[in-house]
């Protein structure tokens, strides 16, 4: 490729990027007023929180290789195998022990993250339900019914 052609390509690329960044997005629904607000339903929060709790339980029971088949001292079968290999002079015993230790550490981190997500979403769901009830009690039409969104949006103009 000739040097002049390379310079032309660089200039053309710079001109294209000079137009600024444009993020891909979904156009707003014509009936929504185009606000683009994030909407999360209580059921969505509950479902994600439930899934996080289910994952926590499944991992806690099924991924604990350090405690699986534990003997009276609490060492699992993998730890027992690592100790046996080490006692017979196999270097793979130490590597297996390290693997179990790293796996256990990372498993605990994932379990803590799942528990945090589940607890946080349960808390958010409860807190926002209370907020919705308070707001709903304040925003009533003259006849006592819920104030429609079209009326509420007038307060933001």
HULIN-V636161 format. One record per backbone hydrogen bond with DSSP energy under -1.0 kcal/mol. NH is the residue of the N-H (numbers start at 0). CO is the residue of the C=O. Records with the same first field share a line. If there is no record, write none. Layout:
# HULIN-V636161
NH=CO / CO
This chain:
# HULIN-V636161
5=1
6=2
7=3
8=4
9=5
10=6
11=7
12=8
13=9
14=10
15=11
16=12
17=13
19=16
31=28
44=40
45=41
46=42
47=43
48=44
49=45
50=46
51=47
52=48
53=49
54=50
55=51
56=52
57=53
58=54
59=55
60=56
61=57
62=58
64=62
69=66
70=74
73=70
75=65
76=67
79=75
80=76
81=77
82=78
83=79
84=80
85=81
86=82
87=83
88=85
89=84
92=89
94=90
95=91
96=92
97=93
98=94
99=95
100=96
101=97
102=98
103=99
104=100
105=101
106=102
107=103
108=104
109=105
110=106
111=107
112=108
113=109
114=110
115=111
116=112
117=113
118=114
119=115
120=116
121=117
122=118
123=119
124=120
125=121
126=122
127=123
128=124
129=125
130=126
131=127
132=128
133=129
134=130
135=131
136=132
137=133
138=134
139=137
140=144
143=140
146=138
151=147
152=148
154=151
155=152
156=153
